Amino acid sequence: MEPGPDPTAARRLAAHALLPALAPLAMTALAFTPVTLFGCVNRGLIAVALALTSLLGAAVATGLALKLRRIDPDAARHWIVTGLLLLLPTLLLLGPLG
C-alpha cells in the first residue's frame, strides 16, 4: 500500500507560507482600492497598521527561527520563510506602494 500525502507537510505549508502570504496580498489589495472607499487618510492608516503588524510578526518569526536553528533546522527554515513573507508588506509600503 502506497502512503498518501503527508498531512503535517500540508499543515506546515498552510501555516508558514499560505497564511503569511495574506499580508502582502492585503497590502496590494489596499493599494488598488479606490480612495473614495476609505478616504486617503484612513487608507494610509490602514496601510501603516498592516505594515507594523506584519513587521512585528516577522520579528517574532525570526526570533523563533533563531531559537530553533540548532534544535530543528527544518522548522527554523519554515519560520524564516514566514518571516520573509511577513516582511513584504513593510517593503511594499516603503518601496513601490509608498
C-alpha positions in Angstrom: 0.0 0.0 0.0 1.4 3.4 -1.0 1.2 6.2 1.5 -0.8 9.3 0.7 0.3 12.9 1.1 1.7 13.8 4.4 -0.9 15.8 6.4 1.7 17.6 8.5 3.5 18.8 5.4 0.3 20.3 4.1 -0.4 21.9 7.5 3.1 23.4 7.7 2.7 24.8 4.2 -0.6 26.4 5.1 0.8 27.8 8.4 4.2 29.0 7.2 3.5 30.1 3.6 -0.1 30.5 2.7 -1.3 32.3 5.8 1.6 34.8 6.0 1.2 35.4 2.3 -2.2 37.1 3.1 -0.4 40.1 4.5 1.3 41.2 1.2 -1.9 40.4 -0.7 -3.9 42.6 1.7 -1.4 45.4 1.2 -1.6 45.1 -2.6 -5.4 44.9 -2.4 -5.4 48.1 -0.3 -3.3 49.9 -2.8 -5.8 49.1 -5.6 -8.9 50.1 -3.6 -10.4 53.4 -4.7 -9.7 56.4 -2.4 -13.4 57.1 -2.2 -13.9 53.8 -0.3 -11.9 54.5 2.8 -10.6 58.0 2.2 -6.9 59.0 1.8 -6.0 59.3 5.5 -7.8 56.1 6.6 -6.3 54.2 3.8 -2.8 55.4 4.8 -3.5 54.5 8.5 -4.7 51.0 7.4 -1.5 50.5 5.4 0.7 51.6 8.2 -1.1 49.4 10.7 -0.9 46.4 8.4 2.9 47.1 7.8 3.6 47.4 11.5 1.6 44.4 12.5 3.3 42.2 9.9 6.7 43.7 10.8 6.1 42.6 14.4 5.1 39.1 13.2 8.3 39.0 11.1 10.4 39.8 14.2 8.6 37.1 16.2 9.1 34.6 13.4 12.8 35.5 13.1 13.2 35.1 16.8 11.6 31.7 16.7 13.9 30.7 13.7 17.0 31.7 15.7 15.8 29.8 18.7 15.1 26.6 16.7 18.1 26.7 14.3 20.1 24.2 16.4 17.2 22.1 17.7 15.2 21.6 14.5 16.8 23.2 11.4 13.8 22.2 9.2 11.4 24.1 11.5 13.8 27.0 11.6 13.7 27.2 7.8 9.9 27.3 7.9 9.9 30.2 10.3 12.4 32.0 8.1 10.0 31.7 5.2 7.2 33.0 7.4 9.4 36.0 8.5 10.3 36.9 4.9 6.7 36.7 3.8 5.6 38.9 6.7 8.4 41.4 5.9 6.9 42.0 2.4 4.1 44.5 3.4 6.6 46.8 5.0 8.9 46.6 2.0 5.9 47.3 -0.3 4.9 50.3 1.8 8.5 51.7 1.8 9.0 50.9 -1.9 6.6 50.7 -4.8 3.4 51.3 -3.0 4.6 54.1 -0.7 
